[in-house]
Amino acid sequence: MTSKLNSAERAALAGDLPSWRHEPGRDALVRTFVFADFVQAFGFMSQAALVAERMDHHPEWSNVYKTVQVLLTTHDASGLTRKDVDLALAMDRIARGFGVT
């Protein structure tokens, strides 16, 4: 089982993931991505889904037109783990490919 992030790792999140916020009620990372259009949003989700599947770590997310809302938490650990951080970093990298920072 993956262990939850410690306090030092959590403190580093603001610098590593400035566009994400902590959702304390779920001990999760959340972010809203806004793309140019639906095709870009769907392309982002398709690419992120492939990464998530390779990681065996799947997001909670929704899509409405050009907006994708993402929540990352590790259910097995009941909170944030390195898996969430790694997937958030990968999603940021994918989004940059679509011009979203």
C-alpha positions in Angstrom: 0.0 0.0 0.0 1.1 3.5 -0.8 1.6 5.8 2.2 0.1 9.3 2.6 2.3 12.4 2.0 4.1 13.7 5.1 4.0 17.3 6.2 7.2 18.3 4.3 6.0 16.7 1.1 2.6 18.5 1.5 4.4 21.8 2.0 6.3 21.4 -1.3 3.0 21.0 -3.2 2.5 24.7 -3.6 5.8 25.1 -5.4 5.5 21.9 -7.4 1.8 22.2 -8.4 0.9 25.9 -8.2 -2.3 25.5 -10.3 -3.7 22.8 -8.0 -5.4 23.3 -4.7 -5.8 21.1 -1.7 -9.3 19.9 -0.9 -9.1 19.2 2.8 -12.4 17.5 3.1 -11.3 14.8 0.7 -7.5 15.1 1.3 -7.3 15.6 -2.5 -5.7 17.7 -5.2 -8.2 19.6 -7.4 -7.8 21.6 -10.6 -9.9 23.0 -13.4 -8.4 23.0 -16.9 -10.0 25.2 -19.5 -9.1 24.5 -23.1 -9.8 26.3 -26.4 -12.6 23.9 -27.3 -14.2 20.5 -26.7 -11.8 18.7 -29.0 -8.8 19.9 -27.0 -10.4 19.0 -23.7 -11.2 15.5 -25.0 -7.7 15.2 -26.4 -6.3 16.1 -23.0 -8.5 13.5 -21.3 -7.5 10.8 -23.8 -3.8 11.4 -23.3 -4.2 11.7 -19.5 -6.2 8.5 -19.4 -3.4 6.6 -21.1 -0.9 7.9 -18.5 -3.3 7.1 -15.6 -3.8 3.6 -16.9 0.0 3.0 -17.1 0.3 4.3 -13.5 -2.7 2.2 -12.4 -4.0 5.4 -10.7 -7.2 6.9 -12.0 -8.6 10.4 -11.5 -12.1 11.5 -10.6 -12.9 13.9 -13.3 -15.7 15.5 -15.4 -15.9 17.3 -18.7 -18.3 20.0 -19.8 -17.5 21.4 -23.2 -14.0 22.9 -23.0 -13.6 22.5 -19.2 -12.2 19.5 -17.4 -12.4 19.3 -13.6 -10.0 16.9 -11.9 -9.8 15.5 -8.3 -6.9 13.3 -7.4 -6.7 11.2 -4.2 -5.5 7.7 -3.4 -8.5 5.7 -2.2 -6.3 2.9 -0.8 -4.5 5.3 1.4 -7.5 7.5 2.2 -5.7 10.6 1.1 -2.9 12.2 -0.9 0.1 10.1 -1.9 3.0 10.5 -4.4 0.8 8.8 -7.0 -1.5 11.9 -6.9 1.4 14.3 -7.3 2.9 12.3 -10.1 -0.4 12.2 -12.0 -1.0 15.9 -11.4 2.5 16.7 -12.8 1.8 14.5 -15.8 -1.6 16.2 -16.4 0.1 19.6 -16.2 2.6 18.5 -18.8 -0.1 17.2 -21.1 -2.1 20.4 -20.7 0.9 22.6 -21.6 1.0 20.7 -24.9 -2.4 22.2 -25.6 -1.3 25.6 -24.5 -2.9 25.5 -21.1 -0.7 26.5 -18.2 
